[in-house]
Amino acid sequence: MSPKHKPLVWLSGEVKSPLFSAEARIEAGYLLRLLQAGQSLGMPRSRPMPVIGARWPELRIQDEKQTWRILYRVDADAVVIAEVFAKTTQATPAAAIKNGQRRLRAYDDLVKG
């Protein structure tokens, strides 16, 4: 990893096969690498998720038979990943929102504390 790239901090989830297809895993890795390099992403690759919290967008990964979401935040020193889940309906699952918020609070308390 280049010194200019921010590390990934995985609070939950992972991007691996067989859950993700090889193509989706490559796309997710590419998008995360762009974020690590400081690039901003917009639609259709990323969209804001203010229901979770300030500065928490989601990456949108279309797989062969599944649509994946990666909830993340770009901090000054890291790209923080709070949740990885399969999207099965138009609405974001309540559990994903709750888990993302809980993990965010715990992470922020740990980093600030």
N, C-alpha and C positions, 0 to 999 in steps of 0.2 A: 504494500500500500504506500502510495506517495505521501510525503509529509504534508502535502497540501490537502489530502483527502481526510475527511472526518471518519472516525470509526463508526460502525454500526453497533448500537446497543439494543439487543433483543430482549424485551421484557416478556414476550410470549410469542409462540408460533415459530414456524420455520418454513423455508421454501425448499422442499425436497421432493424427489420422486419416490414413490409412485403417486403421491397426492397431486402434485403439479406435473403436467407433462414436461418433457424435456424442453419444448419450445417455450412454454409458460415460465419455466424456471429460468431460462436464459433471458427472457424479456424482463422478469422481475429483477434479476441480477443487474441487467443493463440499466434499468430505471433507478435502482438503488445506488449504483455507481455514479450516475449523473448527480443524484442528490448529495452523495459524499463529496463530489467535486465542486459543490456549491451552485449547481445549476438549478434554476426554478423550473418546475413543471406545471403545466396547466392542462385544461381539458384537451383531449379526452383521456389523457394518461393519469391525471390527478385532479381531484376536486376537493374544495374545502368541506370540512365536517364540523361546523360550529356547535352542533349538538353535543359533541364530545368535549370540546374545549377550544380555546384560542390556539391557533397555529397547529391544529391537528387535521391535516388533509388525509385522504385515502388514495393509494395507488389503485388503479383499475387494471386488472390483468384478465384478459379473455383467454380461456383455455379451450381445449377441444370440446368438452362437454360441460364445463363449469366456468363460472365467473368468480374470480378471486378478488379480495380486497385486502390491502395491507394498510393499517392505520399507523401513521408515522408523524413525527415532529422533527424539524431541523433546529437543533440548538447550536449555540456558538461553537461547542466542542464535539458534537456528535449528532448522528441521525438516530433518533430513538424510535423503535418499532414496538407498538403497544399490542397489536392484535393482527392475526392473519386468519381469515375465514372465507368460506365459500358463500357467495351471495346467491340466494335462491329466490328472493322476492324483491320487489321494488324498494321496500323499506329495509333499513339496516337493522339487523336483529338487536333487540333490546339487550340481550346478554353481551353482545360485542361492545355496545356503547357503555354499559355498566363496567365491564371488565377493563376497557380502555381508560375510563375515568379513574377507576380504582388504581390501576397500574401507574397512571400518570401521577396521581397524588403520592403514591408510595415512592416512586422514582424521585420526584421533586423533593420530598422530605429527606430522602437519603442523600441526595446531592447537596442540598442546602444545609443539612444538619451536620 
